[in-house]
């Protein structure tokens, strides 16, 4: 970690339901999105979506955002989450979508989602209801993708547990990792100008691996690059 105080501010959109007093899987810091962002040299900021303020206002002093999922009124939350994804695309604003956040990113851009992998893809591996907490399985990272830059190419074992999954990838996105049964585990923006990454696993939980901090560092690095470009006048914020 850097000795300089962090200046990159990353918003957290959605409920962080990580149990208190649990440590991240690597054991070096507490579990949870705020703790992982701090470990990645960023300042975490919880977003108050209930305020009804436009995204321009909520994200005005931030440099990136983590989209976790929904809570409460699901229909209203999905609409808000998808509008956030569209705003981020319009402004090339760095976005990391986790679990439901991946699904929102895909559907906001016109993709489709399986609602129940076990029922709709009966030949798929077990992605839900593991015999013990923290189902882990291998994924294949696609070479030449942002995810490959973050995790490295080849197979990686992640704590992926989910009922929903990507059915059709939205235009403007590409698959960057799949489970060994072909179920999509990560997507990302095709554009080099927009860091948008959606992952199916849970990098901030107590069952995550030490390698998973890299996904937060990838977001922070993208936020730094965008900040430098904005400062240089390369594109409008």
Protein Blocks (a to p, Z undefined) as FASTA:
>chain_A
ZZbdcfbdcddedjdfbdehiacfklpacedjklmmmmnopacddddfknopafklmmmm
gcbdcdfbdehjlklmmmmmmmmmmmmmmnopacddehjlmmmmmmmnopacdfblklmm
mmbccfehpfbehiacdddddehiaklmmnogcjdddddddfbdcfbdcehiacfbdcfk
opafbdcdfblkbccdddfbdfkbmkbcfklmmmmmmmmmmmmmmmmmmmnopacZZ
